[in-house]
C-alpha cells in the first residue's frame, strides 16, 4: 500500500460548478515571448559569428543532457508523475536540469501540466489546451501567449512540491538559473559557448517541446483511446530518440504514471534506458509500469492503426 500511495498523485484539479476549460482569451505574454526571442537572437548570432565545431558539439551534448535527465526524467517522469523513487538530492538535481530547458519553473510547469491534463480529458476544451488551432496559430499561442480562462478550475499542488523551499526558489528564479552554466561556458570557450550552449540550447528545447506537443496531439499512431476525452495523445515514432522517449504520447495518455513510455517492441525509450542504468547502481527504485491497476486511465484498446494512415500531411 505504501508503494501505491507513493504513485498516486496528491495534486489534482478540482472542478467547480462555474469552472470551465472552454471559455477564455489567449493573451500575449511579454516576458515569455521576449525570453524566447532573446534566445533566438543569441542562437542566430552564434550561428553567424561562431560556427565552430566545439561549440556545436557543446550544443548537442548540453541539449541531450538536459532533455534526457532534466525534462524527461526530472520534470516529467519524477516531478509531475512521480513514476520512480530516488534520493532527494538526485530529485533536486534532475529537476534543476529540467529548469535548464528554459520552459518555466517547476511549480509553474506542473500547474500548466495539471490544467492541460484535466482539460484534455473533458468532452471538450479550449483549442489552446488541445493544440487545436492549426499549426501556425498554435505556434504563436504556445510560444508567445498564455490562456486566461474566464472561470478556471482550481488546481491544487501537493505540499511536498508547493511547500518545498528549493522548488519555490527555482520557481522565482528559473530564468536566472541559466547564469551558472552561462558563466561556466564563457570561462570555458567564450561567447561562442554561451551562444551555442545556452541560447541555442534553450531555443531548440522550447521550440522542440511545442513541436512535439502539437504533433503528438494531432497526428501519429493511435493504439489506445481514452473514453470521452477531448484529446487523444499520439505516438510519433520517428522522434523517439530525439525526445528521449517522450514522443510515445499515446502510450503516456493511456498510462500516465508509468516510468516506461515505449511499451511495444521497437518503441525506443532513452529515458527508460537511463532509469534502468540508475536502478542498476541503486540510485532509483520502484519504477512504475503499465500493469499496475492505478496506472490505467479509463482506456480501451483500439484497433492498431498502421503508421501510414496517420501521417501529418
Buried (B, 14 or more C-beta within 10 A) or exposed (E): EEEEEEBEBEBBBEEEEEBBBBEBEBEEBEEBBEBBEBBBEBBBBBBEEBEBEEBBEBBEEBBBEBBBBBBBBBBBBBBBBBBBBBEEEBBBBBBBBBBBBBBBBBBEBBBBBBBBBBBBBBEBBBBBBBBBBEEEBBBEBBBBBBBEBEEBBEBEBBEEBBEBEEBBEBBEEBBEBBEEBBEBBBEEBEBBBBBBBBBBBBBBBBBBBBBBBBBBBBBBBBBBBBEEBBBBBBBBBEBBEBBBBBBBBBBBBBBBBBBBBBBEEEBBBBBBBBBBEBBEEEEBEBBBBBEBEEBBBEBEEEEEBEEEEBEEE
